[in-house]
Amino acid sequence: MAGLGLAVIIATSVKAQPGKLALTDDFVDKNLKEAAAQYHTLIQRVPEGVFPRNYIKADDKLVTAKSNSWISGFYPGTLLYLYEYTRDAELLKEAENRLQLLEKEKNNKGTHDLGFMLYCSFGNALRLTGNPHYQDVLLTGAESLASRFNPTVGCIRSWDHNGDKWKFPVIIDNMMNLEFLNWASRVSGNPKYADISKTHANTTLKNHFRADNSSYHVIDYDPETGAVLHKHTHQGASHESAWARGQAWGLYGYILMFRDTQDKTYLKQARNIATFILDESSTPEDGIPYWDYSVSGPDVPRDASAAAITASALLELSGMVKGKESKRYLQAAEHILTSLSSAAYKAPIGTNGGFILEHSTGHFPGNSEIDVPLSYADYYYVEALLRYKHLLDQ
């Protein structure tokens, strides 16, 4: 596998702090084994031709999505992570079955989400199997993603919908696609993809963040001049609020940009975002945030997906810094993982429609996916467990 340039679990930058790990092999092994058992439940429920999105407990209804959904890569990606741990051939078989369905999205130039859709799925498949066909799929997909870049704006366009509201919307989530482009440059030798990635990250750094290092969700640009037209938080409580999952995307995105470029500007921004998240007083004691950092209360939904993304990101960030700062990030990730692995958030095997985690929030203002399991919450939870296992094994 040498030379593939894949770093979906980042063995090189997730570094152990000797003698400082609070969680045990038994803890990690138990939760990964139970996650794999739970996904065997999910496998039995997912119809052919679609991908699992969430589960409505009251109706015992599995909600699915087609391959062009932004969430389509998470189910095969999670299966592949679990296969990496268990070497269970059934998990690999199901993942590869869904990859066949997903492959056509490599030509989809109508979405910015190809990093989620293809890199989380085919990227892991390539890393684990070495199948050269998966590399071809990824390189085609990277070219499709690059087609959405506007050099005048300096960003990859996120959405094509709501043309009456935005001209060239760029969302903080888009930072998560840059890892895909960085990989494409390393493998193809074409610097174009990495240049787009860095330009997008720099433009986002300039315009997306407030003085306290929280971020807006959507920055709308004039595609003709590159001027900022609007600063919105579409999925948050208000335009000036800090939508919890958006903060997690930004944190993870600048960590991966530092990993890929070693540009300390990106590390500084990741540290700034981490400080905002960890200093946020609204977060409950268990470390699982409300869906937006500006809201709180016993009836306010949590977002386990934001917590899982944050935990995985903080584990990597802890290996990029030293001393008390590293310890703070590591301990925060351990605390989140402990909470997510408790009965308060992790469903018993055979329940929850086959999803691992409960209590995520997709789009609260849109009254969509509120307090439900979500495929990407599972993906980043399993990723965080695998990253922690790597620390234990060093």
VOFI-975110 format. One line per 8 residues: their letters; for each residue x, y, z of N, C-alpha, C. Coordinates in steps of 0.2 Angstrom, whole numbers. Layout:
# residues N
a) X,Y,Z,X,Y,Z,X,Y,Z; ... $
# end
This chain:
# residues 394
maglglav) 4,-6,0,0,0,0,4,6,0; 11,6,0,15,12,0,14,16,-6; 14,22,-5,13,27,-10,6,29,-12; 1,26,-9,-6,28,-10,-7,35,-7; -4,37,-2,-5,44,0,-11,44,4; -14,38,6,-20,39,10,-19,39,17; -23,43,21,-22,44,28,-28,45,31; -33,41,30,-40,42,33,-39,40,40 $
iiatsvka) -35,36,42,-34,35,50,-27,38,51; -24,41,49,-18,45,50,-13,42,56; -10,37,54,-5,33,58,1,38,60; 3,42,55,9,46,56,8,52,61; 1,55,62,1,61,66,-4,60,72; -6,54,73,-10,52,79,-4,49,83; -2,53,88,4,51,92,2,50,99; 5,45,102,3,43,109,7,48,114 $
qpgklalt) 3,49,119,6,52,125,8,47,130; 14,44,131,16,39,135,13,39,142; 10,34,144,8,34,151,2,38,153; -1,42,147,-6,47,149,-13,44,146; -14,38,143,-20,36,140,-24,34,146; -31,36,146,-35,35,151,-40,29,149; -41,28,143,-45,22,141,-41,16,139; -44,10,140,-40,4,140,-41,0,133 $
ddfvdknl) -37,-5,132,-38,-9,126,-45,-13,127; -47,-15,133,-53,-18,134,-59,-13,132; -59,-7,134,-64,-2,132,-65,-2,125; -59,0,121,-59,0,114,-62,-6,110; -59,-12,112,-61,-18,109,-68,-19,110; -71,-18,116,-78,-20,117,-82,-15,113; -81,-9,112,-85,-5,108,-84,-6,101; -78,-8,99,-78,-9,91,-81,-16,90 $
keaaaqyh) -81,-21,94,-84,-27,93,-92,-26,93; -94,-22,98,-101,-21,98,-104,-17,92; -99,-12,90,-101,-9,84,-102,-13,78; -97,-18,77,-97,-23,71,-104,-27,72; -105,-29,78,-111,-33,79,-118,-29,77; -117,-23,79,-123,-19,77,-124,-18,70; -118,-17,66,-119,-16,59,-121,-23,55; -120,-28,58,-123,-34,56,-131,-34,56 $
tliqrvpe) -134,-31,61,-141,-29,62,-143,-24,56; -139,-19,55,-140,-14,50,-140,-17,43; -135,-21,42,-135,-25,35,-141,-28,33; -144,-31,38,-150,-35,36,-156,-31,35; -156,-24,36,-161,-20,36,-161,-16,29; -155,-15,27,-154,-10,21,-156,-13,15; -161,-10,11,-163,-13,5,-157,-12,-1; -158,-16,-6,-153,-15,-11,-154,-8,-15 $
gvfprnyi) -149,-5,-17,-150,1,-21,-150,7,-17; -149,7,-11,-149,13,-7,-144,13,-1; -144,18,3,-139,19,9,-143,21,15; -141,18,21,-145,20,27,-143,27,29; -148,31,31,-147,38,33,-149,39,40; -155,37,42,-157,37,49,-162,32,51; -164,33,57,-169,28,59,-175,31,63; -181,30,62,-186,33,66,-189,28,71 $
kaddklvt) -187,28,77,-189,23,82,-197,22,82; -200,28,83,-208,27,84,-211,23,78; -208,23,72,-211,19,67,-207,13,65; -202,12,68,-197,7,67,-196,7,59; -194,13,57,-193,15,50,-186,16,49; -182,13,44,-176,14,42,-176,19,36; -174,25,37,-174,30,32,-168,30,27; -168,29,21,-163,28,16,-162,34,12 $
aksnswis) -156,34,8,-154,39,3,-151,36,-3; -152,39,-9,-149,37,-15,-141,38,-15; -138,36,-20,-131,37,-20,-129,44,-21; -133,48,-23,-131,55,-24,-132,60,-18; -134,56,-13,-134,60,-6,-127,61,-3; -127,67,0,-120,68,3,-118,63,8; -123,59,11,-121,54,16,-120,47,14; -120,46,7,-119,40,4,-113,36,6 $
gfypgtll) -107,40,7,-101,36,8,-100,34,15; -104,36,20,-103,34,27,-104,27,28; -109,24,26,-111,17,27,-106,13,25; -104,13,18,-98,9,16,-92,10,20; -91,17,22,-85,19,25,-84,16,32; -90,16,36,-90,13,42,-89,5,42; -92,2,37,-91,-5,36,-84,-7,35; -80,-3,31,-73,-4,30,-69,-3,36 $
ylyeytrd) -71,2,40,-67,3,46,-68,-3,51; -74,-5,51,-76,-11,55,-72,-17,53; -72,-18,46,-68,-23,43,-61,-23,45; -58,-17,45,-51,-16,47,-50,-19,53; -54,-18,58,-53,-20,65,-55,-28,65; -60,-30,62,-63,-37,63,-60,-42,58; -58,-40,52,-57,-44,47,-63,-49,45; -69,-46,46,-75,-50,45,-76,-49,37 $
aellkeae) -76,-54,34,-77,-54,26,-84,-52,24; -89,-53,29,-96,-51,27,-96,-43,27; -93,-40,31,-93,-33,32,-89,-30,25; -84,-33,23,-81,-31,17,-85,-32,11; -88,-38,11,-93,-39,5,-98,-34,5; -101,-32,10,-107,-28,10,-104,-21,8; -98,-19,10,-96,-12,8,-94,-12,1; -91,-17,-2,-90,-17,-9,-96,-18,-13 $
nrlqllek) -101,-21,-11,-108,-21,-14,-110,-14,-15; -110,-10,-10,-112,-3,-10,-108,2,-14; -101,0,-14,-97,4,-18,-99,4,-26; -101,-2,-28,-103,-3,-35,-109,2,-36; -113,3,-31,-119,7,-32,-117,15,-32; -112,16,-28,-109,23,-27,-105,25,-33; -102,21,-36,-96,23,-41,-98,28,-46; -104,28,-48,-106,33,-53,-106,40,-51 $
eknnkgth) -106,41,-45,-105,48,-42,-98,51,-43; -94,47,-46,-87,50,-48,-88,55,-53; -93,55,-57,-94,59,-62,-99,65,-60; -101,65,-54,-106,70,-52,-103,77,-50; -104,82,-55,-101,88,-54,-106,93,-51; -111,91,-49,-117,95,-46,-117,95,-38; -111,92,-35,-111,93,-28,-103,94,-26; -103,97,-20,-96,98,-17,-94,92,-12 $
dlgfmlyc) -99,88,-11,-98,83,-6,-95,76,-8; -91,77,-13,-88,71,-16,-82,68,-11; -80,72,-7,-75,70,-2,-78,65,3; -84,67,6,-88,63,10,-90,57,6; -93,58,0,-96,52,-3,-91,47,-6; -85,49,-8,-80,45,-11,-74,44,-7; -71,49,-4,-65,47,0,-66,43,6; -72,44,9,-73,40,15,-75,33,14 $
sfgnalrl) -77,32,8,-79,25,5,-73,22,1; -72,25,-5,-67,22,-9,-60,23,-7; -59,29,-3,-53,30,0,-51,24,5; -56,23,9,-54,17,14,-53,11,10; -58,10,5,-57,3,2,-50,2,-2; -48,8,-5,-41,8,-8,-36,6,-3; -36,10,3,-31,9,8,-31,2,11; -37,-1,11,-37,-8,14,-36,-14,9 $
tgnphyqd) -38,-13,3,-38,-18,-2,-32,-17,-7; -30,-11,-8,-25,-10,-14,-28,-10,-21; -35,-11,-21,-38,-12,-28,-37,-6,-32; -33,-6,-38,-31,0,-42,-37,3,-45; -43,-1,-46,-49,2,-49,-52,8,-44; -51,7,-38,-53,12,-33,-49,18,-34; -43,18,-35,-39,24,-36,-42,27,-42; -43,24,-48,-46,27,-54,-52,31,-52 $
vlltgaes) -57,27,-48,-63,31,-46,-62,37,-43; -57,37,-38,-56,43,-34,-53,48,-38; -48,47,-43,-45,52,-47,-50,55,-51; -55,51,-54,-60,54,-58,-65,59,-54; -66,56,-48,-70,60,-43,-67,67,-41; -60,67,-40,-57,73,-38,-57,78,-44; -57,76,-50,-58,80,-56,-65,83,-56; -70,79,-54,-77,82,-54,-77,87,-48 $
lasrfnpt) -74,86,-43,-74,91,-37,-71,97,-39; -65,96,-42,-61,102,-44,-65,107,-49; -70,104,-53,-73,108,-58,-78,113,-54; -79,113,-48,-83,117,-44,-79,123,-41; -73,123,-43,-69,129,-40,-69,135,-44; -70,141,-41,-70,147,-45,-64,151,-42; -59,152,-47,-53,156,-45,-54,163,-43; -59,166,-45,-61,173,-43,-63,173,-36 $
vgcirswd) -67,168,-34,-69,168,-27,-64,165,-23; -60,160,-25,-55,156,-22,-58,151,-18; -64,148,-20,-67,143,-16,-71,138,-21; -72,132,-18,-76,127,-21,-83,129,-20; -88,129,-25,-95,131,-23,-98,125,-19; -102,126,-14,-105,121,-11,-112,119,-14; -117,123,-13,-123,122,-15,-125,125,-22; -130,121,-26,-133,124,-32,-140,126,-31 $
hngdkwkf) -143,124,-25,-150,126,-23,-150,133,-20; -157,135,-19,-158,141,-16,-155,147,-20; -156,147,-26,-153,153,-30,-156,159,-29; -162,160,-26,-165,166,-24,-161,169,-18; -158,165,-14,-155,167,-7,-147,168,-8; -144,164,-12,-137,164,-12,-134,164,-20; -129,167,-21,-126,167,-28,-120,162,-28; -116,161,-23,-111,157,-23,-109,155,-16 $
pviidnmm) -114,150,-13,-113,148,-6,-107,143,-5; -104,145,0,-98,140,3,-99,139,10; -100,132,12,-101,131,18,-95,128,22; -95,128,28,-89,126,32,-88,119,31; -93,115,30,-93,108,29,-88,106,23; -87,111,18,-83,110,12,-76,109,14; -74,111,20,-67,110,22,-65,102,22; -70,98,23,-69,91,24,-67,88,17 $
nleflnwa) -69,91,12,-67,88,5,-60,90,3; -56,94,7,-50,96,4,-45,90,5; -46,86,10,-41,80,11,-41,76,4; -47,75,1,-48,71,-5,-43,74,-11; -44,81,-11,-40,85,-16,-32,84,-15; -30,85,-9,-23,84,-7,-21,77,-9; -25,72,-7,-23,65,-9,-22,65,-17; -27,68,-21,-26,67,-28,-20,70,-31 $
srvsgnpk) -18,76,-28,-11,79,-30,-6,74,-29; -5,71,-23,0,67,-21,0,61,-26; -5,58,-28,-5,52,-32,-4,53,-39; -8,59,-41,-7,60,-49,-1,64,-51; 2,67,-46,7,72,-47,5,79,-50; -1,80,-50,-4,86,-53,-5,91,-47; -2,96,-47,-2,101,-41,-9,105,-41; -13,104,-46,-19,108,-47,-24,107,-41 $
yadiskth) -24,101,-39,-29,99,-34,-27,102,-27; -21,101,-25,-18,104,-19,-18,111,-19; -17,115,-25,-18,122,-25,-25,124,-24; -30,121,-27,-37,122,-25,-38,122,-18; -36,116,-15,-37,115,-8,-34,120,-4; -28,122,-5,-25,128,-1,-29,134,-2; -30,136,-8,-34,142,-9,-41,142,-6; -44,137,-6,-51,136,-3,-50,137,5 $
anttlknh) -45,134,8,-44,134,15,-42,141,17; -38,145,13,-36,151,15,-42,156,14; -46,155,9,-52,160,8,-56,159,14; -58,152,16,-62,151,21,-59,154,28; -53,153,29,-50,156,35,-51,164,35; -51,167,30,-51,174,30,-59,176,31; -63,172,29,-70,175,29,-75,171,33; -74,165,35,-79,161,38,-79,162,46 $
fradnssy) -74,165,49,-73,165,56,-74,171,59; -77,171,65,-78,177,69,-72,178,74; -72,184,78,-67,185,82,-65,180,87; -71,177,89,-70,172,95,-68,165,92; -67,164,85,-65,158,82,-71,153,81; -77,155,82,-82,152,80,-83,153,72; -87,149,69,-88,150,62,-95,151,60; -96,155,54,-103,155,51,-103,148,47 $
hvidydpe) -110,146,45,-111,140,41,-110,142,34; -113,147,32,-113,149,24,-110,156,23; -105,156,19,-103,163,16,-105,163,9; -109,168,7,-111,169,0,-106,174,-3; -104,172,-9,-99,176,-13,-102,178,-19; -100,184,-22,-102,186,-29,-97,182,-33; -99,178,-37,-95,174,-42,-91,178,-47; -93,184,-48,-90,188,-53,-84,192,-50 $
tgavlhkh) -85,194,-44,-80,199,-41,-76,195,-35; -79,190,-32,-77,187,-26,-78,190,-19; -82,196,-20,-84,199,-14,-89,195,-9; -89,196,-3,-93,193,2,-100,196,2; -105,193,0,-112,195,0,-116,194,7; -115,188,9,-119,187,15,-115,182,20; -116,183,26,-113,178,31,-119,175,35; -121,169,34,-127,165,36,-125,159,40 $
thqgashe) -129,157,45,-129,150,48,-135,147,47; -136,144,41,-142,141,39,-145,135,43; -140,131,46,-143,126,50,-142,127,58; -140,133,59,-140,135,66,-146,139,69; -145,141,75,-151,144,79,-152,151,76; -147,154,74,-147,161,71,-141,162,66; -141,167,62,-135,168,58,-128,170,62; -129,172,68,-123,174,72,-122,168,78 $
sawargqa) -125,163,77,-124,157,82,-119,153,80; -117,148,84,-111,143,82,-115,136,82; -116,134,76,-119,128,75,-114,123,76; -116,118,81,-111,113,84,-107,109,79; -111,106,74,-107,102,69,-103,106,65; -105,112,63,-101,116,59,-94,118,62; -94,119,69,-88,120,72,-83,114,72; -87,108,72,-83,102,72,-80,101,65 $
wglygyil) -84,102,59,-81,102,53,-75,106,52; -75,113,54,-70,117,54,-64,115,57; -65,112,63,-59,109,67,-55,104,63; -59,99,61,-57,93,58,-53,96,51; -56,100,48,-54,102,41,-47,106,42; -46,110,47,-39,113,47,-34,109,50; -36,104,54,-31,99,56,-29,95,50; -33,93,46,-31,89,40,-27,93,35 $
mfrdtqdk) -29,100,35,-24,104,31,-17,105,33; -17,105,40,-10,105,43,-6,99,42; -10,93,43,-7,86,41,-4,86,34; -8,88,30,-6,87,23,-1,92,20; -1,98,23,4,104,21,9,106,25; 8,104,32,13,106,37,13,114,38; 8,117,35,8,125,36,5,126,42; 9,130,47,7,131,54,1,136,54 $
tylkqarn) 0,139,49,-6,143,49,-12,139,50; -13,133,47,-18,129,48,-18,126,55; -13,124,58,-12,122,64,-15,127,69; -13,133,68,-15,138,73,-23,139,73; -25,139,67,-33,139,66,-36,133,70; -34,127,69,-36,122,72,-36,122,80; -31,125,82,-30,126,89,-35,131,92; -36,136,88,-41,142,89,-48,139,90 $
iatfilde) -50,135,85,-56,132,85,-57,127,91; -52,123,92,-52,119,98,-54,122,104; -50,128,105,-51,132,111,-58,135,112; -61,137,106,-68,139,106,-72,133,108; -72,128,106,-76,122,107,-75,120,114; -69,119,117,-68,117,123,-69,122,129; -69,128,127,-71,133,132,-78,135,132; -82,132,128,-89,134,127,-93,131,133 $
sstpedgi) -96,136,137,-99,135,143,-106,131,143; -109,132,137,-115,128,136,-115,121,136; -109,118,134,-109,111,133,-110,107,140; -115,102,140,-116,99,146,-110,95,149; -110,93,155,-105,89,158,-102,83,155; -107,80,151,-104,74,147,-100,75,141; -100,81,139,-96,83,133,-99,83,127; -106,81,127,-110,80,120,-114,87,120 $
pywdysvs) -112,91,114,-115,97,114,-122,97,112; -126,103,114,-132,104,111,-131,105,103; -136,105,99,-136,105,92,-133,112,90; -133,117,94,-130,124,93,-128,126,99; -122,129,99,-119,131,106,-122,137,109; -127,140,105,-131,146,108,-137,144,112; -139,138,112,-145,135,115,-143,130,120; -147,129,125,-146,124,130,-153,123,134 $
gpdvprda) -153,118,138,-158,116,142,-160,109,141; -164,107,146,-166,99,146,-169,97,140; -173,101,137,-177,99,131,-174,100,124; -168,103,125,-164,105,118,-160,99,116; -161,97,110,-158,91,107,-150,91,107; -147,86,108,-140,85,108,-138,84,101; -131,84,99,-129,81,93,-123,77,94; -124,70,94,-119,66,95,-114,66,89 $
saaaitas) -117,67,83,-113,67,77,-107,73,78; -109,79,81,-104,84,82,-99,82,87; -101,78,92,-96,76,97,-92,70,94; -94,66,90,-90,61,87,-85,64,82; -87,68,78,-82,72,74,-77,75,78; -79,79,83,-74,83,87,-69,78,91; -72,72,93,-67,68,97,-62,65,92; -64,63,86,-59,60,81,-54,66,79 $
allelsgm) -56,72,78,-52,77,77,-47,79,83; -49,79,89,-45,81,94,-40,76,95; -41,69,94,-36,64,95,-30,65,90; -32,67,84,-26,69,80,-23,75,82; -26,80,84,-23,87,86,-19,86,92; -21,81,96,-17,80,102,-10,78,100; -9,75,95,-2,73,92,2,78,89; -1,83,87,2,89,83,5,94,88 $
vkgkeskr) 3,94,94,5,99,99,9,95,105; 11,99,110,14,96,116,12,98,122; 14,95,128,13,97,134,5,97,136; 4,103,140,-3,103,143,-8,104,138; -7,107,132,-11,108,127,-13,101,124; -8,97,122,-9,90,120,-14,86,125; -12,87,131,-16,83,136,-23,85,136; -24,92,136,-31,94,136,-35,91,130 $
ylqaaehi) -32,91,124,-36,88,118,-37,81,119; -32,77,122,-33,70,123,-38,69,128; -38,72,133,-43,71,139,-50,73,136; -51,78,132,-57,80,130,-60,74,125; -56,72,121,-58,66,117,-60,60,121; -56,58,126,-57,53,130,-64,53,133; -65,59,136,-72,61,139,-77,60,134; -77,63,128,-82,62,123,-83,55,122 $
ltslssaa) -78,51,120,-78,44,119,-82,40,124; -80,41,130,-83,38,136,-90,39,136; -92,45,135,-100,47,135,-103,44,129; -100,44,123,-104,41,118,-104,34,118; -100,31,122,-100,23,123,-104,21,129; -107,26,132,-111,24,138,-119,22,135; -123,20,139,-130,18,138,-134,24,136; -131,30,138,-135,36,136,-135,38,129 $
ykapigtn) -130,35,125,-129,37,118,-128,31,114; -125,25,116,-124,19,112,-130,15,113; -133,13,107,-139,8,108,-137,1,109; -141,-3,112,-140,-10,113,-140,-13,106; -136,-18,106,-136,-22,100,-143,-25,98; -144,-24,91,-151,-26,89,-156,-21,89; -155,-15,92,-160,-10,92,-158,-4,88; -161,1,88,-159,8,85,-159,7,77 $
ggfilehs) -162,2,75,-162,1,67,-156,-2,65; -151,-3,69,-144,-6,67,-139,0,68; -141,6,69,-136,11,70,-133,11,77; -127,13,78,-123,12,84,-125,18,89; -125,24,87,-126,30,91,-133,32,91; -136,35,96,-142,38,96,-141,46,97; -146,50,97,-146,57,99,-142,61,95; -142,61,88,-139,66,84,-145,71,81 $
tghfpgns) -142,76,79,-147,81,76,-144,83,69; -148,82,64,-146,84,57,-147,91,55; -154,94,55,-155,101,53,-161,103,57; -160,106,63,-165,107,67,-170,113,65; -167,118,62,-171,124,59,-176,121,54; -174,116,50,-177,113,45,-182,107,47; -182,106,54,-186,101,57,-185,94,54; -178,93,53,-176,87,49,-171,83,53 $
eidvplsy) -172,77,54,-167,72,58,-166,75,65; -171,76,69,-170,78,76,-170,73,81; -164,72,85,-164,67,90,-165,60,87; -161,58,82,-161,52,78,-154,49,77; -153,43,76,-146,41,74,-145,43,67; -138,44,65,-136,47,59,-130,43,57; -130,41,50,-124,37,48,-117,40,49; -117,47,48,-110,50,49,-108,50,57 $
adyyyvea) -113,50,61,-111,50,68,-108,43,70; -110,38,67,-107,31,67,-100,31,64; -99,34,58,-93,34,55,-88,37,59; -89,43,62,-83,47,65,-82,44,72; -88,41,75,-87,37,81,-82,31,81; -83,27,75,-79,21,74,-72,24,72; -71,29,68,-65,32,67,-61,34,73; -64,37,77,-61,39,84,-59,33,88 $
llrykhll) -63,28,88,-61,22,92,-55,19,89; -54,19,82,-49,16,79,-42,20,80; -43,27,80,-38,31,81,-35,30,88; -40,29,93,-38,28,100,-34,21,100; -36,16,97,-33,10,97,-26,10,94; -25,15,89,-18,16,87,-14,19,92; -16,23,96,-12,26,101,-11,20,106; -15,16,108,-14,11,113,-9,6,110 $
dq) -9,5,104,-4,0,101,3,2,99; 4,9,100,11,12,99,15,9,104 $
# end
